[in-house]
Amino acid sequence: MMKRLSLTKILILCFAGIILLGFSVPERLVIPVHGATKNDWNHNTFWYSPWGVSGVHRGIDIFGSAGTPVIASTFGIVVYKGEAAIGGKILIVLGPKWRIHFYTHLQDYNVNWGSIVSRAEHIGFVGASGNAKGKPPHLHYAIFSLIPYPWLWDAAPQGWKKMFFLNPGSKLIGKNPV
């Protein structure tokens, strides 16, 4: 005789399957500014303090000429397209391993909310919007993990938040194991 699964158990199994599926998609990152190299950002600025209103710099600034194409660093789904006072024009992409990829200070967008983007797909343009107005054009790129990595917590200012913010510079050049 077969046992029937309750709706609750079915939903739990589906949820667990979706979570596992997110971790199974490979995350192979590319530098998100067309033509940029590891020489186009300062490798010491991730978690630099003091840094403006936020206190620490939770990403890296990849410099380029205004209008240079910004490309998706990885496969994902555009979950936000909009503007914010600090970030200016922003795209947020949910990528593999349940990580959120922030692309800020854009001059303009090339995709819409809900778009599925592939790695290296053109998604916007380097700019100086938000609090970058009047500064050299650049892309602020940050990676936020929805799943915390407690071993990354340290004594730096706001160091507990490092459980969620991964160093994009290290990930782009292949030196970060998480």
C-alpha positions in Angstrom: 0.0 0.0 0.0 1.4 3.4 -1.0 1.5 6.3 1.5 0.2 9.6 0.2 2.2 12.7 0.8 0.5 15.6 2.4 0.4 19.0 0.5 2.8 20.4 3.2 5.4 17.7 2.5 5.0 18.2 -1.2 5.6 21.9 -0.9 8.6 21.4 1.4 10.1 19.0 -1.1 9.5 21.4 -4.0 11.0 24.3 -2.0 14.1 22.2 -1.1 14.4 21.2 -4.8 14.3 24.8 -5.9 17.0 25.8 -3.3 19.2 22.9 -4.4 18.7 23.8 -8.1 20.0 27.3 -7.4 23.2 25.9 -6.0 23.7 23.4 -8.8 23.9 26.1 -11.5 27.6 26.9 -12.1 28.7 30.5 -11.4 31.5 31.4 -13.8 31.9 35.2 -13.6 33.2 37.6 -16.2 34.3 41.2 -15.5 31.0 43.1 -16.1 32.5 46.1 -18.0 33.2 45.3 -21.7 37.0 45.3 -22.3 37.9 45.9 -18.7 40.7 44.0 -17.0 41.7 43.4 -13.4 43.7 46.7 -13.7 40.5 48.7 -14.0 39.6 48.6 -10.3 41.5 49.1 -7.0 41.7 45.7 -5.4 41.8 47.2 -1.9 38.5 49.0 -2.0 36.2 46.1 -1.1 35.1 46.7 2.5 37.2 49.9 2.6 36.3 52.1 5.6 35.3 54.9 6.0 33.2 55.1 2.8 30.5 57.7 2.6 27.0 57.2 3.9 27.2 53.4 4.0 30.4 53.4 6.2 32.1 50.7 4.1 32.5 50.0 0.4 30.6 46.7 -0.2 31.7 46.2 -3.7 34.3 47.4 -6.3 34.3 50.3 -8.8 35.3 49.2 -12.3 36.3 52.3 -14.2 35.5 52.8 -17.9 34.5 55.5 -20.3 30.9 56.7 -20.1 28.7 54.6 -22.4 31.0 51.5 -22.3 28.7 48.4 -22.4 28.1 46.8 -19.0 27.7 43.0 -19.4 26.1 40.4 -17.1 28.8 38.9 -15.0 26.8 35.6 -14.8 23.5 34.0 -15.9 20.5 35.3 -14.0 17.1 37.0 -13.8 16.7 40.8 -13.6 14.8 41.3 -10.3 15.1 45.1 -10.2 15.5 47.9 -12.6 15.2 51.4 -11.2 16.8 54.3 -9.5 18.1 55.2 -6.0 19.6 58.3 -4.6 23.0 56.7 -3.8 23.2 54.1 -6.6 21.6 56.1 -9.4 20.4 53.8 -12.2 20.6 50.3 -10.9 20.1 46.7 -12.2 19.9 43.8 -9.7 20.3 40.3 -11.1 19.6 37.1 -9.1 22.2 34.6 -10.2 23.4 31.1 -9.4 24.0 30.0 -5.8 21.3 32.5 -4.7 23.5 35.5 -5.1 22.4 39.0 -6.0 24.5 40.9 -8.4 24.3 44.7 -8.1 25.2 47.0 -11.1 25.0 50.6 -10.1 25.8 54.2 -11.3 24.6 53.1 -14.8 24.2 55.7 -17.6 21.3 53.6 -19.0 19.8 50.1 -19.1 19.6 47.6 -21.9 17.3 45.1 -20.3 13.9 45.0 -18.4 12.7 43.7 -15.1 12.1 39.9 -15.4 14.5 39.5 -18.3 16.7 36.3 -18.2 20.2 37.4 -19.0 23.1 35.2 -20.1 26.7 35.5 -19.0 28.4 38.4 -20.9 25.1 39.7 -22.3 24.9 43.5 -22.7 22.7 44.9 -19.9 23.6 48.5 -19.6 26.1 51.3 -19.9 28.9 52.6 -17.6 27.9 56.0 -16.1 28.1 58.3 -13.2 24.5 58.4 -11.8 23.5 58.7 -8.2 26.2 59.8 -5.8 28.8 59.2 -8.5 27.7 62.3 -10.3 30.7 64.5 -11.0 33.1 61.6 -10.5 34.9 59.5 -13.2 32.4 57.1 -14.9 32.4 53.6 -13.4 30.3 50.6 -12.5 29.9 49.8 -8.9 29.6 46.0 -8.8 28.6 44.1 -5.6 27.7 40.5 -4.9 25.2 39.8 -2.0 24.6 36.2 -0.9 21.1 35.3 0.3 22.7 32.3 2.1 25.1 33.6 4.8 28.7 32.4 5.1 29.4 32.8 8.8 33.1 32.1 8.5 33.5 35.4 6.6 32.5 37.5 9.6 35.5 39.4 11.0 36.4 42.4 13.2 36.3 45.0 10.3 33.8 47.8 10.6 30.4 46.2 10.0 32.3 42.9 9.7 29.2 40.8 10.4 27.8 41.9 7.1 30.7 40.2 5.3 28.7 37.0 5.8 26.5 38.3 3.0 28.7 40.5 0.8 31.3 38.6 -1.2 34.4 40.3 -2.6 33.6 40.6 -6.3 37.2 41.5 -7.2 38.4 38.2 -5.8 35.6 36.2 -7.4 36.3 37.8 -10.8 39.9 36.8 -10.7 39.2 33.4 -9.2 40.7 33.7 -5.7 37.5 33.3 -3.6 36.4 29.7 -2.9 32.8 30.5 -1.8 
